[in-house]
């Protein structure tokens, strides 16, 4: 159980990092707008970060036992992308399972530390 808690703490750290990126990006967009410069690229990046945060937050809360109604009440035209949420939950569930396997003395499988294979992180080590 201790390893599972570590993975949830790691998820919280990812959430905090995204939040910091959003703050920085928002400040940059506001500065560019005050200077009268084009900021479409930065606005697009800000929207991407906000979307990433929203889906990660929903996935994290659902994995911890919250219902969707407790997390958010989106409008009809602003529903979250269920595929993104399921992919995040799948990736982090695999990390939790790996952490539990390691905690129980099982073999370390480096391929399950990140199912997407996109990073070399090892949550649980």
N, C-alpha and C positions, 0 to 999 in steps of 0.2 A: 504493500500500500504506500510505503514511503516513496518508492520510485514513481508511482503514479502521481503523487503530489508534486514531485520534482518536475514532471512533464507539464503539469498544469501551471506551475510557476514559470516554466520556460515559455508557455503560451502567453502568459500575462506579460512577460518581458517583450515578446514580439509585438503585442498590442501597444505597449508603452513606446516602443521604437517607432511604430507606424504613426502614433499620435505626435511624437516629436517631429517626424518628417512632415506631417500635415501642418503643424504650427510654423515650421520653417518655410514651407512652400507658400502658405497663406501670407506670411509677412513679405515674402518676395513679390508675390502678385500685387499686394497692396502698394508696395514701394514702386513697382513698375507703373502701376496705374497713376500714382501721384506724379510721377515724372513724365507722364504722357507717352510712355513707350508701349509698344505692342506686347501683350502678355498672354497671347492665346496658347502658346506652348506650355507655359507655366500653369495656366488655368486647367488645361487638359491633364497635366501631371497631377495637379491638386485633386481633380475629380477622380482620377484613377486611385489615388491614395485613399480618398474617402470611401470609395467603393470597396477597396481591399479591406479597409478597417471594418466596414459594416459587415461584410461576409465573414471575416475572421471572428469578429465579436459574436455574431449569431452562432457560428459553429462551436466556439468555445463555451458559450453559455448552455447550448443544447447538450454538449458533452458532459457538462457538470450537473445536468438534470433540470434545467429550466425549460418551461414550455415557450413556444413562440409568442404567445400572447403576453407572457411576462417580459419578454425581451423587447419587442417592438410591436407597433400596430401600424403597418404601412398602408398607404392609400391604395386604391384599386390599380392605379397606373404606376405604382412605384414598388412592385413586388421584388423581393430579392431573387437572385439567380440560384436556384436550388442545386444546380450542377456544381457551381463553385463551392457552395456550402458542403455538399457531400464529398467533394474532393478533399477539402480541408479536413473534414472529420475522418476520412479514410486515412490520410497521411498521418495525422496525429494519433489515431487509434493504433496504427502500426507501431508508432514510436512508444506508445504506452505498453503494448504487448511485448515489444523488445525489452523495455525497461523491466517489466515483470519477469521475463524469462531470465534476464541477467541477474536479477535479485534472487531468483530461486536457484541460481547456480547453473543455469543452462548455458549452452554454447552461444557465443557472441556472433551474430550474423550481421556483418557490416552492410549488407544490401538492404536491410529493413530500417536502417536509421533514417532514411528518407526515401520513401517508395518512388517518388518522382525521379530520383537519381540526379536532381538538379543541383544538389548541394552536398557538401561533405560534412554536414553537422552530425553530431553524435549526442543527442539529448539522452541523458541517462548514464553517461560515463563521467 
